[in-house]
Amino acid sequence: MLGQMIAGFRTTLRRDAANDYLRTHQRIPESVADVMLEEGLVSWRIWIDGSTVFHMIETRDGLEELFRRLAARGSIDAEWDAVLHELVDDDPDSSAILPLVWGMDRSRQWHLADCDPAS
């Protein structure tokens, strides 16, 4: 286990999908939430600016590992998957894990060259 990790992730919405995205994310399906927690999600926060959605995701073992585990399980809720497919741009360039540039907490500051900001 790598230890808890926080990552930034960006997705882009399809044109005029922001209001529907906000509405559908008032509460996601419990089955989806439960599986994400089982596979290593600690917390997930979402901000939106126009068609850009910023996610701050805290995981037990890293974002890539969480996504790998979820992909290995296959579809959890086909209806939810279909809704998201209609809202989120599926162009590979519309999603990205964002590199950490700088951070700070009560104990210190860290930057991109630091490999483990929690230490």
C-alpha positions as CSV (number, residue, x, y, z in Angstrom):
1,M,0.0,0.0,0.0
2,L,1.4,3.4,-1.0
3,G,-0.5,5.4,1.7
4,Q,-3.2,8.0,1.2
5,M,-2.7,10.2,-1.8
6,I,-4.5,13.3,-3.1
7,A,-4.7,14.1,-6.8
8,G,-6.3,16.7,-9.0
9,F,-8.2,15.5,-12.1
10,R,-9.9,17.6,-14.8
11,T,-12.7,16.6,-17.2
12,T,-14.5,18.6,-19.8
13,L,-18.2,18.6,-20.3
14,R,-20.0,18.5,-23.6
15,R,-21.5,21.7,-24.8
16,D,-24.4,23.0,-22.6
17,A,-24.1,20.0,-20.2
18,A,-23.2,21.9,-17.0
19,N,-26.7,22.2,-15.5
20,D,-27.4,18.5,-16.1
21,Y,-24.0,17.6,-14.7
22,L,-24.8,19.6,-11.5
23,R,-28.2,18.0,-11.2
24,T,-27.0,14.5,-11.7
25,H,-24.3,15.0,-9.1
26,Q,-26.6,16.1,-6.3
27,R,-26.3,12.5,-5.2
28,I,-24.7,9.6,-7.2
29,P,-26.0,6.1,-7.1
30,E,-25.2,4.3,-3.8
31,S,-24.0,1.2,-5.7
32,V,-21.4,3.4,-7.4
33,A,-20.4,5.2,-4.2
34,D,-20.0,1.9,-2.3
35,V,-17.8,0.3,-5.0
36,M,-15.6,3.4,-5.2
37,L,-15.1,3.3,-1.4
38,E,-14.4,-0.5,-1.5
39,E,-11.7,0.0,-4.2
40,G,-9.8,2.7,-2.3
41,L,-11.6,6.1,-2.6
42,V,-11.2,8.2,0.6
43,S,-12.9,11.4,-0.6
44,W,-13.9,13.1,-3.9
45,R,-14.8,16.7,-4.3
46,I,-15.9,18.4,-7.5
47,W,-15.8,22.0,-8.7
48,I,-17.2,23.3,-12.0
49,D,-16.3,26.3,-14.1
50,G,-18.2,26.5,-17.3
51,S,-17.5,23.3,-19.1
52,T,-14.4,22.4,-17.0
53,V,-14.8,20.1,-14.0
54,F,-12.1,19.9,-11.5
55,H,-12.0,16.9,-9.2
56,M,-9.9,16.6,-6.0
57,I,-9.7,12.9,-5.3
58,E,-8.1,11.4,-2.2
59,T,-7.3,7.7,-2.4
60,R,-5.7,5.0,-0.4
61,D,-3.3,3.8,-3.1
62,G,-3.2,6.6,-5.8
63,L,-5.6,7.7,-8.5
64,E,-4.2,5.5,-11.2
65,E,-4.7,2.4,-9.0
66,L,-8.2,3.4,-8.1
67,F,-9.1,3.8,-11.8
68,R,-7.4,0.5,-12.6
69,R,-9.4,-1.3,-9.9
70,L,-12.7,0.3,-11.0
71,A,-12.0,-0.6,-14.7
72,A,-11.3,-4.2,-13.7
73,R,-14.7,-4.5,-12.1
74,G,-16.5,-3.3,-15.2
75,S,-19.7,-1.4,-15.2
76,I,-21.3,-0.9,-11.8
77,D,-24.4,0.9,-13.0
78,A,-25.0,0.9,-16.7
79,E,-27.7,3.6,-16.4
80,W,-25.3,5.9,-14.5
81,D,-22.6,5.2,-17.1
82,A,-25.0,6.2,-19.9
83,V,-25.9,9.4,-18.2
84,L,-22.2,10.4,-17.7
85,H,-21.4,9.5,-21.3
86,E,-24.0,12.0,-22.5
87,L,-22.5,14.8,-20.2
88,V,-18.7,14.3,-20.3
89,D,-16.6,14.9,-23.4
90,D,-15.1,11.5,-24.4
91,D,-12.2,13.1,-26.3
92,P,-9.0,11.7,-24.5
93,D,-7.6,15.3,-24.3
94,S,-10.6,16.4,-22.3
95,S,-9.5,14.5,-19.2
96,A,-6.2,14.7,-17.4
97,I,-4.5,14.0,-14.1
98,L,-3.2,17.4,-13.0
99,P,0.4,17.6,-11.8
100,L,1.0,19.1,-8.3
101,V,2.7,22.4,-8.5
102,W,2.7,23.6,-4.9
103,G,1.0,22.8,-1.7
104,M,1.0,23.8,2.0
105,D,-0.3,22.6,5.3
106,R,0.4,23.6,8.9
107,S,3.7,21.8,9.0
108,R,5.4,22.9,5.7
109,Q,5.2,23.7,2.0
110,W,6.0,21.4,-0.8
111,H,6.4,21.6,-4.6
112,L,6.4,19.5,-7.7
113,A,9.8,18.0,-7.1
114,D,8.8,16.6,-3.7
115,C,7.7,13.0,-4.2
116,D,5.6,12.7,-1.0
117,P,4.0,15.8,0.4
118,A,2.6,13.8,3.3
119,S,6.1,13.1,4.8
